[in-house]
């Protein structure tokens, strides 16, 4: 099971606007909007390394996080990335020996009023191996638990434990890492980690060098005593929390609590939110209505997805520093497509399927179809396995795995030779995702 490495699927949100607003903390400048007259410059990159490989790299791939770019390589070993406007950016470069990734490096830089030259040393990728166990000798680690590594800039990659509790996290770039546990049942927490006799803590992270193989890491998990039940919150308390929530993420968390009460009496008090000019807050309220069986909620979410008018609250800013209704419309539609996945209503499948080819929202559509769980989504997701975008091919694979679509195994196996890289999830390849999916779909049913 993979964990996102670059949080590119998250929506860049504004205060009180989105459950994805935390992604904005990256500081990466978003792509310039079409039609902008802003001055642009070249970024010239001179990559070197990794050193000491049996098969040295013969080319480098370039990515600027959050931007669609083109670039050209020169005979002198440099790479030129044109048309970059002023801003703060992160460059990620992968070294390749033919089609095999053999190294990775990154750096941040600023473009002001001139071309920028970067000298980037690319380190070799490493591997971290270990075993996880519970502090109670009488217990086994629950199935599905993942052990992950989190870098200093919060990039995370991880692997699911095998049946004996062992894990291997490969293609780890050089740097400092802390261990994380994911997909753990309630009460299972990370107690301690030791690698090579050294205790790993946030103040003393695991140091990974270039082309290093680290073995023998020991991850100790434990079970916390169940917390006493908190006093049950009343419907009126939760409505008050919903009305006063500081941001869309917090408001959605309250929405889920309201739904869990199964109390339709709240709808009258929440009805004004269904016409709120902030589409994200409108969608949060619509989620409550839809989950409580009021079809107005479903139709409001559909309306947000189909609405391209500028009559809405605009938080998104363009590169000219002014509010951008076009960007806001994209974010609002993406959020609505995500809400359909949260809703898990099969009626949304025929609405979402055509959006697999809509570049504004298609990244979230396979996830939403997988969350809904309706098998009618399998054929269109199989078609998406042939999408021109490597990212979409992998997202379609993930959706099919969510749907346990064993009938799609022949088409997924056909991608085992697809070595085109993706732009999230550790910058792996389509073949990596296909291999993992085949293993899951072929595994015996529990």
Secondary structure, DSSP 8 states (H G I E B T S, - for coil): ----SS--SS----TTT-TTGGGGGG-------TT----EEEEEEEEE---S-SS--SEEEEEETT-----EE-TTSEEEEEEEESEEEEEEEEEEETTEEEEEEEEEEEESSS-EEEEEE-EE-EEEEEEEEESSTT----TT-EEEEEETT--EEEEE--TTSEEEEEEE-SEEEEEEEES--TTEEEEEEEETTEE-BTTB-EEE-TT-EEEEEEEEEEE-----------HHHHHHHHHH-SSHHHHHHHHHHHHHHT-GGGHHHHGGGGG-SSHHHHHHHHHHHHHTT-HHHHHHHHHHHH---S-S----B-TTSSB-HHHHHHHHHHHHHHHHHHHT-GGGHHHHHGGGG-TTTHHHHHHHHHHHT-GGGHHHHHHHTT-S-HHHHHHHHHHHHHTT-GGGHHHHHTTTT---B-SSGGG-BHHHHHHHHHHHHHS---
